[in-house]
Amino acid sequence: NINFYKDHPIYGIKNLLKTKYNLNFIISNEIKDMLLYFKAD
């Protein structure tokens, strides 16, 4: 996502504003991905 924002700064800024509202959702997805990764090991 960060690389995408670097490539599209204006679009990224709009998404960062949205991200403020979706932060909890994003964090929970990150944690889910980590748990799945560790389970795979």
N, CA, C and O atoms as a DFTB+ gen file, in Angstrom:
164 C
 N C O
     1  1       0.832      -1.209       0.000
     2  2       0.000       0.000       0.000
     3  2       0.866       1.257       0.000
     4  3       0.577       2.216      -0.716
     5  1       1.938       1.249       0.814
     6  2       2.799       2.429       0.907
     7  2       3.423       2.722      -0.458
     8  3       3.477       3.878      -0.879
     9  1       3.891       1.690      -1.145
    10  2       4.473       1.893      -2.469
    11  2       3.443       2.464      -3.433
    12  3       3.761       3.319      -4.259
    13  1       2.221       1.990      -3.322
    14  2       1.143       2.474      -4.181
    15  2       0.917       3.960      -3.941
    16  3       0.730       4.719      -4.892
    17  1       0.931       4.384      -2.684
    18  2       0.731       5.796      -2.366
    19  2       1.868       6.632      -2.936
    20  3       1.642       7.741      -3.421
    21  1       3.095       6.105      -2.880
    22  2       4.239       6.842      -3.432
    23  2       4.061       7.046      -4.932
    24  3       4.396       8.102      -5.468
    25  1       3.533       6.029      -5.600
    26  2       3.356       6.119      -7.048
    27  2       2.197       7.040      -7.430
    28  3       2.216       7.641      -8.504
    29  1       1.200       7.154      -6.571
    30  2       0.020       7.962      -6.857
    31  2      -0.261       8.889      -5.673
    32  3      -1.174       8.628      -4.891
    33  1       0.520       9.974      -5.533
    34  2       0.441      10.822      -4.326
    35  2      -0.955      11.378      -4.072
    36  3      -1.439      11.333      -2.941
    37  1      -1.615      11.906      -5.116
    38  2      -2.924      12.539      -4.908
    39  2      -3.945      11.493      -4.489
    40  3      -4.715      11.705      -3.552
    41  1      -3.946      10.366      -5.187
    42  2      -4.859       9.284      -4.841
    43  2      -4.539       8.766      -3.447
    44  3      -5.436       8.424      -2.677
    45  1      -3.240       8.712      -3.129
    46  2      -2.807       8.242      -1.818
    47  2      -3.333       9.125      -0.702
    48  3      -3.767       8.623       0.335
    49  1      -3.298      10.452      -0.904
    50  2      -3.770      11.370       0.141
    51  2      -5.253      11.126       0.407
    52  3      -5.681      11.088       1.561
    53  1      -6.034      10.961      -0.656
    54  2      -7.466      10.675      -0.482
    55  2      -7.654       9.387       0.310
    56  3      -8.515       9.304       1.186
    57  1      -6.832       8.377      -0.010
    58  2      -6.960       7.103       0.683
    59  2      -6.511       7.205       2.128
    60  3      -7.062       6.531       2.999
    61  1      -5.503       8.053       2.395
    62  2      -5.052       8.218       3.775
    63  2      -6.169       8.823       4.620
    64  3      -6.310       8.479       5.793
    65  1      -6.969       9.727       4.031
    66  2      -8.107      10.289       4.756
    67  2      -9.106       9.186       5.072
    68  3      -9.652       9.133       6.174
    69  1      -9.346       8.303       4.103
    70  2     -10.242       7.170       4.339
    71  2      -9.647       6.246       5.389
    72  3     -10.357       5.700       6.233
    73  1      -8.313       6.077       5.321
    74  2      -7.628       5.139       6.210
    75  2      -7.871       5.501       7.664
    76  3      -7.946       4.622       8.522
    77  1      -7.997       6.809       7.948
    78  2      -8.258       7.249       9.316
    79  2      -9.486       6.535       9.869
    80  3      -9.535       6.191      11.050
    81  1     -10.476       6.313       9.008
    82  2     -11.716       5.674       9.447
    83  2     -11.616       4.154       9.404
    84  3     -12.328       3.460      10.130
    85  1     -10.735       3.637       8.555
    86  2     -10.627       2.186       8.379
    87  2      -9.446       1.599       9.133
    88  3      -9.111       0.429       8.945
    89  1      -8.804       2.405       9.994
    90  2      -7.556       1.985      10.634
    91  2      -7.735       0.695      11.416
    92  3      -6.912      -0.214      11.310
    93  1      -8.812       0.604      12.207
    94  2      -9.027      -0.605      13.005
    95  2      -9.171      -1.825      12.109
    96  3      -8.649      -2.895      12.421
    97  1      -9.878      -1.664      10.996
    98  2     -10.073      -2.763      10.053
    99  2      -8.732      -3.192       9.461
   100  3      -8.447      -4.384       9.350
   101  1      -7.909      -2.207       9.080
   102  2      -6.600      -2.501       8.484
   103  2      -5.721      -3.221       9.496
   104  3      -5.071      -4.211       9.159
   105  1      -5.694      -2.731      10.735
   106  2      -4.856      -3.352      11.764
   107  2      -5.298      -4.790      11.993
   108  3      -4.457      -5.683      12.097
   109  1      -6.603      -5.028      12.072
   110  2      -7.086      -6.390      12.321
   111  2      -6.697      -7.305      11.160
   112  3      -6.391      -8.478      11.376
   113  1      -6.706      -6.783       9.930
   114  2      -6.286      -7.595       8.783
   115  2      -4.801      -7.899       8.848
   116  3      -4.383      -9.012       8.528
   117  1      -3.990      -6.917       9.260
   118  2      -2.548      -7.144       9.391
   119  2      -2.295      -8.254      10.407
   120  3      -1.472      -9.140      10.176
   121  1      -3.005      -8.202      11.527
   122  2      -2.823      -9.210      12.580
   123  2      -3.242     -10.582      12.052
   124  3      -2.573     -11.584      12.304
   125  1      -4.359     -10.616      11.315
   126  2      -4.820     -11.886      10.739
   127  2      -3.755     -12.460       9.814
   128  3      -3.465     -13.656       9.858
   129  1      -3.167     -11.596       8.966
   130  2      -2.131     -12.060       8.036
   131  2      -0.942     -12.619       8.802
   132  3      -0.382     -13.646       8.418
   133  1      -0.551     -11.947       9.887
   134  2       0.583     -12.423      10.688
   135  2       0.257     -13.776      11.306
   136  3       1.087     -14.685      11.284
   137  1      -0.940     -13.914      11.853
   138  2      -1.322     -15.174      12.490
   139  2      -1.331     -16.304      11.463
   140  3      -0.868     -17.409      11.744
   141  1      -1.859     -16.024      10.276
   142  2      -1.882     -17.050       9.230
   143  2      -0.462     -17.428       8.837
   144  3      -0.173     -18.598       8.585
   145  1       0.423     -16.442       8.785
   146  2       1.815     -16.700       8.412
   147  2       2.475     -17.611       9.438
   148  3       3.167     -18.566       9.085
   149  1       2.251     -17.300      10.720
   150  2       2.877     -18.111      11.772
   151  2       2.257     -19.508      11.821
   152  3       2.949     -20.485      12.111
   153  1       0.964     -19.605      11.540
   154  2       0.313     -20.920      11.506
   155  2       0.919     -21.765      10.399
   156  3       1.103     -22.971      10.561
   157  1       1.232     -21.126       9.263
   158  2       1.805     -21.852       8.127
   159  2       3.140     -22.481       8.517
   160  3       3.461     -23.582       8.068
   161  1       3.915     -21.791       9.346
   162  2       5.172     -22.363       9.845
   163  2       4.848     -23.521      10.775
   164  3       5.757     -24.153      11.314
